Structures are given as C-alpha cells and as structure tokens.
Amino acid sequence: MVVLITGATGLVGSKISEDLRSQGHTVHYLTTRQSAIKNEEKNKGFLWDVKEMTIDPKCIDGVDALIHLAGETVFQRWTDDAKKRILDSRIDSTQLLLKLLQENEHQVKHVVTASAIGIYPDYQNGKALKENDIPPTATNFLADVCIAWEKEGAKFQDLGLKHAVVRIGIVLSAKGGALDQMAKPVKFYAGAGFGNGKMWQSWVAIDDLSGIFIHIIKHTLEGIYNGVAPHPVRNRPMMEAIGKVLGKPVFLPNVPEFVMKLMLGEMSSIVLASQHASSEKIMEKGYHFEFPELESALKQYLK
Ligand SMILES: NC(=O)c1ccc[n+]([C@@H]2O[C@H](COP(=O)([O-])OP(=O)(O)OC[C@H]3O[C@@H](n4cnc5c(N)ncnc54)[C@H](OP(=O)(O)O)[C@@H]3O)[C@@H](O)[C@H]2O)c1
C-alpha cells in the first residue's frame, strides 16, 4: 500500500510513517520545509505551501490512502494571530487536499483525518464519551477548531471517498509532547497536579495511536473513532504515576486554576479540560491495545 501523510514530520506522523514502512508499505509525505524532503524508495517527501495553496501533484502518484494530520501547533499562547494560524492551517490544508484530488487523476480510496478529544464537553459525572452519543458542543476555541476541521474533512465523502476521523487524546511518547512537559517538573521534585487535580485525562500511547490509524487504513474503516486508551485517569493520579515510575514522588499541592490561567492564558483550557473518552468503538472494530494501562505506557516511554 502507498500512503500519503501530512504532518509526517511531527510527533504522531513520524511514528505512523515509521510503522507503515516497517510493515512494508510506502510512505509519501507533504512538508512545508525543503530541508525535510527525502527521496528514498519507501519514503518520499513532497512540498506544499498551505498559505499559497500550492502542492506538488506528484505526491498522489500511486497513493491508496491519505492520512491528514498537519496543522500549526496548539501549544502556544492563543493570541488572535495564533488562533487564526491554528484554524486556517487545518481548514486550508484540507481544502488544498480536496482540490488536489478533484483536479488530478488518482487512485486514492480512503482518507483519515485527525481531530482531538477537545471537541467533547467537560465530563459531567456521566459515562465515558462516545463518538456518536453526545453531540459535540463548542464551548471553547479548541472545540470550534475540531468541529470546523471535521466538517471540512467530511467533504472527502463528496468525492466518493471513504472517510474516517480519529479524535486524538493526550499522546504519550518518549520523543516529546505532553508526557515530556508533565515529566519535566517531576524530575526536579517540582511535580504537581493542576487545578483540583480531578480532571479526566484520556491519554493514548503513541504506539497505539499509530496502531489505530494503521488499523483504520488496513480495514478501510469509516466514521469517527476516539484515539484514546481504555483506562483514562484523573490529573493528580496521572502526575503521581509519573512520579512513581521516575522514582520522584509528587508531593507538592496542585497548581491552582487561576495560576494556570495566568501562566498559559486561554490555552490553559487544554490543561484544565476534563475529557473521559471511550475507546470501545475502535476495540469493537478489532483493535487490540498494546498499552491499555497507564503504568506500562509510562514505563515504556519514561525509561
Ligand atoms: N500530540 C497530541 O497530544 C495531539 C492531541 C490531539 C490532537 N493532535 C493533533 O494531531 C495532529 C498531529 O499532532 P502532532 O503532535 O504530531 O503535531 P506536531 O508534532 O506539532 O506536528 C505538526 C505537523 O504539522 C505540520 N505543520 C505545522 N504547521 C503547519 C502549517 N501551517 N501548514 C502545513 N503544515 C504544518 C508540520 O509539518 P512540516 O513542518 O514538515 O511542514 C508537522 O509535521 C495535529 O493536528 C494535532 O493538533 C495532537
């Protein structure tokens, strides 16, 4: 199979790309940086410029499936300019891919686009949030972005293609991202929970997130899937588990919510959100988690 990936140089995309290649597939990827271009037998880079709406059409030669992850990072202060870049990079890139497929001959049959569990409302002491049983409510900027990105992605179906969405949770990896940020203070005995420490954190091991994307591609699955592990945890226990694995106990009181808001501004809503998302749907479709429990994932990525 030949898979075209956007965002393949990022945390999630680089893992999916590596796993696909190790399983014998060929990866084409789009990047905005000439320096990131490689031209190897099973790993070929192509340039695009989302602002200018230009793309190298050769990127879809022989491609069977497309995974769209690219977007400006949300882990920055949400100034008006940053918010515009975060939203536009996702919507415009989707439109550029739609245009590419409309204007060129291709054999793409299946598209998987990313979203985030930030689309869900905060946990209200109910059951785990499933993909279809709670209508997403946009109560913050991130939810607005997810809703707009999913709506734009649904247009791939208008081209007669099969389409799936993965709502990604908090990704745990040894190569940066959320776990690195959470573990840093713990290493200096300065770890603590945030706010009341009771927020649900629906995490996922990077190996499983990559596994979910590849499972969806291999079985040409359609619809929305939460990219989260089966056992989410609350914030304070998450920090304490990191401390346990690192051998550096977390004993400081939680950082109060108003301090988080002062430090991070509106972006603190990512850290303070409480989302308890269900992994049932992807499991019912036959996906088996390598890291269903937090401790084994932490041992894998913090060693
Ligand atoms: N990591 C998480 O915990 C998490 C959680 C929920 C959702 N997600 C979503 O999943 C996707 C992948 O996440 P990630 O952690 O792998 O992200 P990442 O490490 O920040 O990588 C983002 C990728 O997007 C590309 N990119 C950045 N700005 C762009 C722009 N303006 N135009 C076109 N391409 C651009 C970059 O590619 P080049 O520099 O090569 O062009 C890079 O490969 C993102 O959309 C993210 O919002 C991630």
The ligand as an ORCA input file, in Angstrom:
! r2SCAN-3c Opt
* xyz 0 1
  N       0.115     15.328     20.136
  C      -1.060     15.380     20.775
  O      -1.146     15.180     22.030
  C      -2.330     15.667     19.971
  C      -3.566     15.596     20.647
  C      -4.724     15.859     19.935
  C      -4.667     16.192     18.588
  N      -3.467     16.270     17.970
  C      -3.448     16.689     16.537
  O      -2.822     15.693     15.746
  C      -2.055     16.299     14.704
  C      -0.613     15.792     14.797
  O      -0.123     16.118     16.099
  P       1.445     16.160     16.420
  O       1.569     16.187     17.912
  O       2.149     15.119     15.635
  O       1.802     17.607     15.840
  P       3.266     18.250     15.628
  O       4.324     17.394     16.205
  O       3.149     19.677     16.060
  O       3.422     18.204     14.029
  C       2.603     19.017     13.241
  C       2.910     18.769     11.772
  O       2.113     19.684     11.017
  C       2.900     20.345     10.040
  N       2.543     21.771     10.090
  C       2.680     22.639     11.129
  N       2.216     23.845     10.799
  C       1.785     23.736      9.505
  C       1.203     24.641      8.576
  N       0.971     25.927      8.899
  N       0.904     24.193      7.335
  C       1.127     22.907      6.980
  N       1.696     22.004      7.793
  C       2.004     22.419      9.051
  C       4.364     20.125     10.375
  O       4.984     19.672      9.171
  P       6.229     20.385      8.397
  O       6.962     21.238      9.411
  O       7.044     19.233      7.904
  O       5.596     21.165      7.306
  C       4.352     18.985     11.392
  O       4.771     17.779     10.803
  C      -2.165     17.810     14.904
  O      -3.133     18.338     14.047
  C      -2.599     17.954     16.357
  O      -3.356     19.125     16.597
  C      -2.293     16.008     18.631
*
